[in-house]
Amino acid sequence: MQSDVEDDSEREGGGGGILLGFSEEPEAPRFLLRHFFPSKIGGQPAWLDPIRLPTNEDNQTKCCGCGGPLSFLLQLYCPINLKDECFHRTLYVFTCTKEECLRKNLGVTVLRCQLRRKNPYYGYHPCEDDQEQPVLAPGQKCEPPQTGFLGPWAESELVTDEEPRDDAGEAQEGESNESELDRLARQYGGMVVGRGGGEGEDMALGEEGQDDEGDIDLNEMDENGDEEWAKFRKRLSRAPSQCVRYCGDPEGGEPEDGEDRVPLWPSSSNLPGEIPKCELCGEPRKFEFQVLPQVLYYAGVDSGLPDDLDFTTIAVYTCTCDVWGGQGSAYAREFAWTHCNG
């Protein structure tokens, strides 16, 4: 997961650790436009291919549950260094806000677009930092391209850092971590996951797991709680404001720490079964990243409003193939599993 394009020498030997995405204000608005290949939350999509856009004919622009419009949530720029066909590669996450669609795993659409280094839209080398607007592509009428996706949420840049090892994040940040956890708990105090201790019991972030002063102790294990929830809370406590966990390998191979590159689930219930293979090439998809509920805060989503976006995590499984099957769109649909409250 990268925020800009580097020369070959800089792209070799990408880091092997899990990357975390954090919301930050961009240095300048232009850095969120497509010619800087951004990773970002909210606003309008920065389309990698500005001509062959997602289409209704390919069932890419409407919710698969209710048929309503989808809203743009975020995009990740995640090229694969050793594959020329993935020199530029961006993944886009769109959502329906209706709870019923999300709970049926029909309300999230993930699209993948990738380009070779030599392509009709971008130069062989990165553009200059002061270039305000992308160059219009051959046949492109306007910038940004107009699509039917909604863009209701606050825009910010997604910047990355490697996940701290063990409890290093807590040791380094100390009280600032506790403050961040407390704020997130207040924002998402209604998020609950089923406990293993009995039917109808719930454990909510910000209720159990607080000490006498009101600070959250995410390392405190509830003996009667869900084991997955305990692991989820403990792992996220290393960097509480993370919005995305990126577990893909920038080299396109099998990472040495593969056992660790799996989704963090808030509960042991409502987990996916067999992940469908890529419809274009027939190869298995791999888990690449997950979206965490902290993104809702930074996007300005009001979790108190009915039918406003709400989930506990979205796990995304992708392919890297360069097979498009004659589609009019340059965007391939990937698989996402939505885990919701309750």
C-alpha positions in Angstrom: 0.0 0.0 0.0 1.7 3.1 -1.2 0.8 6.8 -1.6 2.9 7.7 -4.6 4.9 6.3 -7.5 8.6 5.6 -7.1 11.4 4.8 -9.6 12.4 1.2 -10.0 15.2 1.4 -7.5 12.9 2.7 -4.8 10.2 0.1 -5.4 12.4 -2.9 -5.0 12.3 -4.9 -1.7 9.2 -3.5 -0.2 8.7 -3.9 3.5 7.6 -7.3 4.8 5.5 -6.1 7.8 1.8 -5.5 8.0 1.0 -1.9 7.0 -1.6 0.2 8.9 -3.4 3.1 7.3 -4.1 6.3 9.2 -6.2 9.3 8.3 -4.4 12.6 7.9 -5.0 15.9 6.2 -3.1 16.0 2.9 -0.2 18.4 2.5 -2.2 20.0 -0.4 -5.5 19.0 -2.1 -3.8 18.1 -5.3 -2.1 15.1 -3.7 -5.5 13.4 -3.5 -6.0 13.6 -7.3 -5.4 10.6 -9.6 -2.0 11.7 -11.0 -0.5 11.3 -7.5 -2.0 7.8 -7.1 -3.5 8.5 -3.7 -4.7 6.3 -0.9 -7.6 8.1 0.7 -10.9 8.2 2.6 -14.0 9.9 1.4 -14.7 12.5 -1.2 -14.9 11.3 -4.8 -12.9 8.4 -6.3 -9.6 9.2 -7.9 -10.0 6.9 -10.9 -6.8 5.2 -12.0 -8.3 4.5 -15.5 -10.3 7.7 -16.3 -11.8 6.4 -19.5 -13.1 2.8 -19.0 -15.1 3.6 -15.8 -17.3 1.2 -13.9 -20.6 0.5 -15.6 -24.2 -0.5 -14.7 -23.9 -3.2 -17.4 -21.1 -4.9 -15.4 -23.2 -4.7 -12.2 -20.5 -2.4 -10.6 -22.3 0.8 -9.7 -25.4 -0.4 -7.7 -26.0 -2.1 -4.4 -26.4 -5.9 -5.0 -29.0 -5.9 -2.2 -31.4 -3.0 -2.8 -30.3 -1.8 -6.2 -29.7 1.7 -4.8 -26.6 3.9 -5.4 -23.3 3.1 -3.7 -21.2 5.6 -1.7 -17.4 5.8 -2.1 -15.7 5.0 1.2 -12.0 4.7 0.4 -9.3 3.6 -2.0 -5.8 2.1 -1.6 -2.9 2.4 -4.0 -1.2 -1.0 -3.8 1.0 -1.9 -6.8 2.9 -5.2 -7.0 6.5 -4.5 -7.7 7.5 -7.6 -9.6 4.5 -7.7 -11.9 4.5 -5.2 -14.8 0.8 -5.6 -15.3 0.3 -4.4 -11.7 2.8 -1.5 -11.8 -0.1 0.8 -11.0 -2.9 -0.9 -9.0 -5.7 0.7 -7.0 -8.5 -1.0 -5.0 -11.8 0.9 -4.3 -14.4 0.3 -1.6 -18.0 1.3 -2.1 -20.8 0.8 0.3 -24.6 0.9 0.7 -25.7 2.4 4.0 -28.7 0.2 4.6 -28.2 -2.2 7.5 -30.1 -5.0 5.8 -27.8 -5.0 2.8 -24.7 -4.9 4.9 -25.9 -7.8 7.2 -26.6 -9.9 4.1 -23.1 -9.2 2.8 -24.6 -7.5 -0.3 -23.9 -3.9 0.6 -20.1 -3.6 -0.1 -18.5 -3.5 -3.6 -14.8 -3.6 -4.1 -13.3 -2.8 -7.5 -9.7 -3.4 -8.7 -8.0 -1.4 -11.5 -4.4 -1.9 -12.6 -2.1 -0.6 -15.4 1.3 -1.3 -16.8 4.0 1.3 -16.4 3.7 2.2 -20.0 0.0 3.2 -20.4 -2.1 5.9 -22.2 -2.8 7.9 -19.0 0.4 8.6 -17.1 4.0 9.3 -17.8 6.7 6.7 -17.4 8.1 8.6 -14.5 6.3 10.4 -11.6 4.9 13.8 -12.3 6.3 16.9 -10.6 5.0 17.7 -7.1 3.6 21.1 -8.2 1.4 19.7 -11.0 -2.0 20.9 -10.0 -4.2 18.8 -12.3 -3.9 15.5 -14.1 -3.5 15.6 -17.9 -6.7 14.7 -19.7 -6.5 11.3 -21.2 -7.2 10.7 -24.9 -11.0 10.9 -25.3 -11.6 12.2 -21.7 -14.1 15.1 -21.6 -13.7 16.3 -18.0 -11.7 15.9 -14.8 -12.7 14.3 -12.6 -14.7 11.8 -14.6 -18.4 11.8 -13.7 -19.9 8.6 -12.3 -23.1 7.6 -10.5 -21.3 6.9 -7.2 -22.1 9.1 -4.2 -19.4 10.9 -2.2 -21.0 12.0 1.0 -18.1 11.6 3.4 -15.2 13.7 4.6 -12.0 13.4 2.6 -8.6 12.7 4.0 -5.3 11.0 3.0 -4.5 7.5 4.1 -0.9 7.4 5.2 0.8 4.2 6.2 3.2 2.9 8.8 4.3 -0.6 9.8 2.3 -2.2 12.6 4.3 -1.9 15.9 5.6 -5.2 17.2 3.9 -6.7 20.3 3.0 -3.9 22.7 5.5 -1.4 21.2 2.8 1.0 20.2 1.5 1.2 23.7 4.9 1.6 25.2 5.9 4.4 22.9 2.6 6.4 23.0 1.5 5.8 26.5 -1.3 8.1 27.6 -2.0 9.3 24.1 -3.1 5.8 23.2 -5.5 5.6 26.1 -7.0 9.0 25.1 -7.5 7.8 21.5 -9.1 4.5 22.7 -11.4 6.4 25.0 -12.5 8.7 22.2 -13.1 5.8 19.8 -15.0 3.9 22.5 -17.4 6.9 23.0 -17.9 7.2 19.3 -18.6 3.5 18.8 -20.0 2.5 22.2 -22.9 0.9 20.5 -20.8 -1.6 18.6 -21.3 -5.0 20.1 -20.3 -8.6 19.4 -21.9 -11.8 20.6 -20.3 -13.3 23.7 -19.8 -17.0 24.0 -21.2 -17.1 27.5 -24.9 -17.4 26.6 -27.6 -16.4 24.3 -28.6 -12.7 24.2 -25.5 -11.5 26.1 -23.4 -8.7 24.5 -20.1 -7.0 25.2 -19.8 -3.4 24.0 -16.7 -1.4 23.4 -16.7 1.3 26.0 -18.8 -0.5 28.6 -17.0 -3.6 29.9 -13.3 -3.2 29.5 -13.1 0.2 31.2 -11.3 0.8 34.5 -12.5 3.0 37.3 -11.2 6.2 35.7 -13.2 5.5 32.5 -10.1 4.5 30.4 -10.3 1.4 28.3 -8.0 -1.5 29.2 -8.0 -3.4 25.9 -5.6 -6.0 27.3 -8.0 -7.1 30.0 -9.4 -10.5 29.0 -13.0 -11.2 29.9 -13.1 -14.9 30.8 -16.6 -15.2 29.6 -16.1 -13.1 26.4 -15.5 -14.1 22.8 -11.8 -15.1 22.3 -11.8 -13.4 18.8 -13.0 -10.2 20.4 -10.2 -10.3 23.0 -7.6 -10.8 20.3 -9.2 -8.1 18.1 -9.1 -5.5 20.9 -5.6 -6.4 22.0 -4.1 -6.3 18.5 -5.8 -2.9 17.7 -4.5 -1.4 20.9 -1.0 -1.3 19.3 -2.3 1.6 17.1 -5.9 2.5 18.1 -6.5 5.0 15.3 -5.7 2.6 12.4 -8.4 2.7 9.7 -7.0 0.0 7.5 -4.8 -3.1 8.0 -3.0 -4.0 4.8 -1.6 -7.6 4.7 -0.8 -8.0 1.0 2.7 -8.6 -0.2 4.1 -5.8 -2.4 6.3 -8.4 -4.2 3.4 -10.6 -5.1 4.7 -13.7 -3.4 4.0 -15.6 -0.2 5.2 -13.6 2.8 7.2 -15.4 5.4 4.8 -14.4 8.2 1.8 -15.7 6.3 0.2 -17.0 9.5 -0.2 -13.4 10.7 -1.6 -12.1 7.4 -5.3 -13.1 8.1 -8.2 -10.9 9.0 -8.7 -9.8 12.6 -12.4 -10.7 13.4 -14.4 -9.0 16.2 -16.3 -12.2 16.8 -16.1 -15.9 16.2 -19.5 -15.8 14.6 -20.5 -14.5 11.1 -17.3 -15.5 9.5 -16.9 -16.3 5.7 -16.8 -19.8 4.4 -15.0 -20.6 1.2 -13.8 -17.5 -0.6 -15.0 -17.5 -4.2 -12.3 -17.8 -6.9 -11.6 -15.0 -9.3 -14.3 -15.0 -11.9 -11.9 -13.8 -14.6 -9.0 -16.2 -14.3 -10.3 -19.0 -12.0 -7.5 -18.7 -9.5 -8.0 -18.4 -5.7 -8.3 -15.0 -4.2 -6.1 -14.0 -1.3 -6.9 -11.8 1.7 -5.3 -8.4 1.1 -6.7 -5.9 3.6 -9.4 -5.0 6.0 -11.3 -1.8 6.8 -11.8 -1.1 10.5 -14.6 0.9 12.1 -12.3 3.8 13.0 -12.6 4.9 9.4 -16.3 5.8 10.2 -15.1 8.5 12.6 -12.6 10.1 10.3 -15.1 10.0 7.4 -17.6 11.9 9.5 -20.2 9.1 9.6 -22.9 9.7 12.2 -23.4 6.2 13.7 -26.5 7.5 15.6 -28.5 8.1 12.5 -30.8 5.4 11.1 -29.5 3.8 8.0 -26.1 5.5 8.2 -23.1 3.3 7.5 -22.1 0.9 10.4 -19.9 -2.2 10.5 -17.3 -3.8 12.6 -14.9 -4.8 9.8 -14.8 -5.4 6.1 -12.3 -8.0 4.9 -11.2 -7.8 1.2 -10.0 -10.7 -0.9 -8.4 -10.0 -4.3 -6.7 -11.3 -7.3 -3.9 -9.8 -9.4 -4.7 -11.3 -12.8 -4.6 -9.2 -16.0 -7.6 -10.9 -17.6 -10.6 -8.7 -18.2 -12.9 -11.0 -20.3 -14.0 -8.3 -22.8 -15.6 -6.0 -20.2 -16.3 -2.5 -21.1 -15.0 -1.4 -17.7 -11.3 -1.5 -16.7 -12.4 -2.3 -13.1 -12.8 -5.9 -11.9 -15.0 -6.8 -9.0 -13.4 -8.5 -6.0 -14.8 -10.2 -2.9 -15.5 -8.5 0.4 -17.0 -9.9 3.6 -18.8 -7.5 5.9 -18.9 -8.2 9.6 -21.6 -6.2 11.4 -22.6 -5.5 14.9 -24.6 -7.9 17.0 
